[in-house]
Amino acid sequence: MSARARRVGAVVLALLLAACGDRPAAPTPLERAARDEVVRVAAEDPAMRAAIARAQGSLDGFLALLDAAPPHVEHAAVKVGIRDGADTEYFWLGEVRRDGEGFVGTLDNAPRLVRTVRAGQRYRFARADIVDWLYYDRRENRMVGNFTGCALLAREPPAQAAEFRRAYRLRCD
């Protein structure tokens, strides 16, 4: 066998080994959530657009619940998009309260794209800026809302999506 044939064989073997699992596995949704990773989604994505429409369609009920502040509702948050030039990044904001005609909340995520805000910052926004909402219901022992999260989970392997839903007690129905 020539030296060239041995080199080609070695390259083919290396490629086969790489294809058979020598690469690290892609992170699961739970791992990405723990690392607070950004997931890029096209603005025209039909599943995400439907999730946002569902969240906005049920927003009045969520805001009424937020105003009433029943004891079984914990960790209420809203998701808003923040622009910085051509980039828009979506953040969960906790400690949400009404502020005049709008709202104010605390950024729960560290920015990855935009540079105009920081994690932990109080941020003022309008009702129209809200693209999703969530809270934890202690009576039902589950997360309510998070429609955009459910849209993202629909793209994941079923076992990993189920693991995420179990961990966060999220129902996507």
N, C-alpha and C positions, 0 to 999 in steps of 0.2 A: 504494500500500500504506500502510495506517495505521501510526502510530507503535507502537500496541499489537501489531499483526501482526509488525512488524520485531523488537520485543522478544521475542515468543514464538518467532520464527524463530531469533533469536540464542541463546536458551536451549536450543532443540532442537539446534542445531548444536553448542553447547558440550557437551551431554549425549552426542551422537553421537561427538564427538572423544574425550571421556573414555572412552567404551565401546570405542573403537578402539585404545586403547593409550597414551594420554597419562599413564596412571597407572603408577607404578612396579610392576614385577612382584613377586609375592609371593616372599619369600626361599625358597631351596631348602633341603632338609634339611641339606646341607653348610654352607650359610651360617648356618642356625639353630644348628647344632652349634658352629660357630666362635664364635658370639656367646653360647653357653651359655644359649640361650633355654629357657624353660619351655614345655612343651606340656601343655595341659589336656586330661584325658581323664576321662569320667564313670566313677565307681566301678563301675558295672554294665556297662561296655563288654565285650561277649563276647570280642573278640579279645585285649584286655588281660588279662582274667581267665584265658583259656586260656594266654597267655604266662607269667603268674605261676605257674599250676599246673604248667606244663612246667618252669620254673626250679626250683620247690620240689621237684618230683618227681625232679630230677637233682642236687639240692643235696648229698646225701651223697657222690656221686662227686667233685664239685667240692671239697668240704671235705677229702676224703682227698688229692686232688691238692695242695691248698694246704698240708696238713700235710707231705706228702712233699717239697715244694719242688724238683721236678726242674728241671734247668738250662734246659730248653726252654720253661718256663712263665714268662711275664713279665707285668707290669702286671695282676695279678689284682685284681679289685674286686668288691664286692657293692653292690646297690642296696637302700636301706632307706627307709621312710617316717618322717618326723619331724613330729609334731603340734605345733601352736601354736594353741591355742583351737580354732576350727572348721576351721582350715586344716591340710592335710597336704601336705607337699612331699617329693618323692622325690629322694634324693641318691645318687651313686656315691661309695663310700668305698674308697680304696686303702690300701696298706700294712696289710692286714687280718691280724690274728693272734688266736689264741685267748687269752682272758683269764679264767681261772677257768671258770665255767659258761657264759660268754658270749664275746663278741668285742669287739675294739676296732679302729677304722680311722680314716683321715684323710679328712675331707670334701673331695671333689674339685671340688665346684660351689659357686658363690656363691648364697646363699639369695635368693629373690625374694619368697616369701610369708611364710615363718616368720622370726621374729626371735630365736629362742632359740639359734641356732648361727651359725657363720661359716665361710667357706672356710678350709681348712687346719687346722681344729680336730680334735683327736682326739675320737672319739665312741664310747661304749660302747653295745652293743646285744646283743639276744638272737638266737638262731638263728631264732626265729619271726618276727622283724622283716625277714628277708631275703626280698625279692620277686624278685630277679634276681641273676645273677652273670655274670662274663666274665673272660677272660684272653686273652693273645696267645700263640699257639703258634708258636715260632720254627721248629720242624721243618716244620710245615705252612704257615708264612708266612700265618697268618690269625687272625682273632678268633674265639674260641669262646664260645658263650653269647649274652648280650645278647638274650634272647627278647623283652623289652619293646620294644627298639629295632626288632626285626623286625616286631612288631605295628604300630608307628607307621609304618614304611616301607610297609606294605601299603596305607596310605591315600594315599600320595604318587603323583604321576604316575610311570609305570614307568621312564622315562628318568632321572628324578631319583633314584629309589630305587636303580636300578642304579649310578648315579654314586656314591652314598653307600656302597653295598656294596663297590664297587671301591676307593674311597679308604681305607676302614677294613678292607678284606679280610674282610668279614663275610659268612658264608654263612647264609642263612635257609632251612634245609630241615627 
